[in-house]
Amino acid sequence: MLLTAILIGTLLAGIGSVWLAAVLSFGVLARYTQHMLSLSAGALLATAFMHLLPEAFESQAGAQDLFMTLLGGLVFFFLLDKAELWHHGHEHHHGHDHDHGHSHGHGHGHSPAPVAGTWAVLTGDSVHCFGDGVLIASAFVADLRLGVIAALAVLAHEVPHHMGDLMVLRQSSSNRQAALLKVSLAGAVTMLGGLLGYWLVDQLHDYLPYFLVVASSSFAYVALADLIPQLQKQLSARQTAGQIIWLFTGMGLVTLVSGLAHGH
């Protein structure tokens, strides 16, 4: 009974939040691409600095160890992006040579270069979702009603930042289905965290702060290295004001739902 409740709770929180974010991103708000970039940047930054890092530093883990983990995470995601861009450039170079060697007049299109942050956001999302699964399992083990509240709270606070994830992936591919599938797979890691949390809740508890810091480093990196540079364009005063408003809206959404979750 308890394990079934954990699986249902983590499934709804992990994948349900992704699909709800997709409905908002691809449906209601799809036409506001630039506004969504600002909203996503704000949501990811707030998730990192207003939710994950404070929660990590409330633990018994040492501040120096957590800051070293944060620095290591930022460097890791920078190197991951470098590897991704190098790999794409290597493949593009070979494909270019192949086209010259077999030129028959066909107009083969080149795939777009990947946007920085694609793998960083998926890796960080998976780590974050795993931590969420452990937290939900811990809540269910403590009390069934607390577990339900925790699952609903995770679902609510994941929606704004999954909107950011989907926006990042859409920048490197026009395929909505592929973006939704990748983020859904990352969200499914919540169930894995729930399963392991059910069996190893005491042993994993000490590592949760480090999971939170690694996840926060990925979100901060994606927002600062990918999304915000796209917003640094010369725009009219009205467009600039719109960017700032949507940036703070993203921060406000995450801060609001995180506050409600902590209140419960």
N, C-alpha and C positions, 0 to 999 in steps of 0.2 A: 504493500500500500504506500509506504513512504517513498520507496524508489520510484514507483509509478508517478507519484505526485511531483517528485523532483524532475523526472523526464518531461512531463507535461509542462511544468513551470519553465524549465530551461528552453524548451522548444518554442513556447509562446514568446518568451522574452528575447531569445536569440534571433529567430527567423521572423516572428511576427513583427518585430520592430523594423526589420529590413524592408518587409513588404509594405508596411505603413509609410515608411520613409519614401519608398518608390512611388506610391500612390500620390504623395504630395509633390515629389520632385518631378515626376514625369507627367503628372496630370494637372493638378490645380496650378502649380507654380512653374510649369515647363517653359512658358513663354518668357519668364523673367530670368534669363541665363546669367546676366551680369549681377543682378541682385542676389541670385542663388550662390554665386561665387563669394560675395561678401558675407552672406548668411552662413555659409559653410566654414569660412575662415574664422568667423566669430565663434561658431559652435565648437570647432575643433580646439581653438585656443582656450575657451572656457572649460571644456571637458578636461583639458590637460592641467590648467592652472587653478581652476576653481573647484574641481571635483577629485581628480585622481591624485594629484600631488598632495593636497591637504590630507586626504585619507591615508596616503602612504606615510606621511610624517606624523600622523597621530599614533602610529604603531610604536613598538619598542625598538625598531631598527635604528641604527645610528645615522645621524644626518650626513656625515661624511660618506658613508657607504652608499646612501641613497643618491647623493649628488654625483658620486663617481659613476653610479649606474645610469643616471640621467645623461651625463657627459658621454659615457660609452654608447648609450643608445643613439644619441644624436650623430656621433661619428659613424656608428654602424649603418644607420639609414642613409647617411651621405655616401658611404662606400657602396651600399647596395644600389643606390641610384646610378653611381658611376659604372658599376658592373653592368647594369641593365642597359644604359646608354651605349656603352662600349660594345656589348653583345649585339645590340640592334644595328650599330654602325658597321660591325664586322659582317653581319648577314647582308646588309644593304650593299656593301662593297662587293661581295661575291655575286649577289644578284645582278648588280650593275654590269660586272664583267661578263656574266652569262648572257645578258641581253645583247651586249655588243657582239658577242661571239655568234649569236643566232638571231641576227636582225632580219626579220621577215616582214617588217612594216606593221606589226601588230602593236596596238596602243596599250601596253600593260601599265596600269597605274601602280605607283609606289605606295606602300603602306605608310601612314604617318609615323613620325618619330614618337616614341613613348614620352609622355609627360612625366617630369620628375614627381616622385611620390607614389606611383602606382603600387609598386611592391611594398614600399614603406607603409602605406595605409593598410594594405591587406595583412601584412605581418603584425603591425600594431593592433589592428582590429581583432585578429585571431587571439593575440595575447590578452587583450582587454576582455574579449568574450569568454576566454577560458577562466579568467579571474572572476568575471560575473557569475559563471556557472558554479564555481567553488563557493562564492558568497551566497548564492541562492540555496545551494545544498546545505550550507551551514545553518541558514535561517530555518529551513524545513526540519533539519535535525533538532534544532532548539524548540520549535513550535510550528505546527501546521499552518496556523493563521499567519504567523510571522513570515513563513515561506511564501504564502500567496501574496502578501503585501510587498515582499522583497522582489518577487517576479514581476509584479505590476510596476513597481518603481523602476526596475532595470529597463523594462519595455519602454516606459515613458522617457527616461533620460537618454536612451539609446537613439530614439527617433531623430532628434536634431543632428547628432553627429553622424548617423548613417546617411543622412541627406548629404552631408559633406563628403563622405566616402564615395557615394554614387556620383557626385559632381566631379570628383577627382578622376574617377575611372572613365566618365563620359568625355573628359578632355582628351584622352588618348585613343578613344574609340567611339564611333557613332552608334555602336550596337548596344541598345538598352538592355537586351536580354543577357548579353555576355556580362555586362556590368552588374546586373541584378544577380546573376548566378554566382559570380565571384564573391560578392558581399554576402550573399545567402550562405555560401559555404563557410565563410569566416564566422558568420552568426551561428552556424550549426556547431561550432567549436564550444559554444556555451553548454551544449548537452554533454560534451566530453568532460568539460570542467565540472559539471554537475555529477557525473558518474564517478570521477576520481575523487571529487569532494565528499561524496557519500561514503566511499571506502577509506579515504585517507585525510579526512577533514583536519584531524589534529596535526598530522605531519606536514600538510601543505600550508597550514595557517601561517607559519613563520616566513614563508616565501611570498605571500600575497603582496606585501609592500613593494617588493622588487618587480613583480608582475605589473603592478599599477604604475611604477615609474617608467618601465620599458614602454608600456602602452602610451603614457603621456609624452615620452620623447618622440614617438612616431607621429602623434597628432600635432605637436608643436612644430616638428620639422616640416611636415606637409603644409601646414598653414603658412609658415614663414618662408619656406623655400619654393613653394609652388603657387599657392593661391594668392597671397598678398602681392607678389611681384606682378601677377596678371592685372591687379587693380591699380598698379602704379602707372597710370596713363594720364596724359594731359586732357582733362575733361572740363566741361562747364561747371559753374558753381552748383547748379541744380543736380547734375549727375554725381558730382563729388559728395554733396550732401546726402544723396540717395545711398551711395556706397557706405558712408559712415553710419547712417541710420540702420541699414540692413546688417552691418557688421555688429553693431550693438544689440540688434534684435536677436542675432544668433547667440551672442553671449548671454543675453537676458533669458532666452528660452532654456538654455542648459542650466543656468544658475537657479532659475525658478523651479524647474522639475527636480533638480538635485536637492534644493532646499526642502521641497515637499517630501521627497524620499527620506531625507534625514529626519524630518519632523515626525514621520511615521515610525 
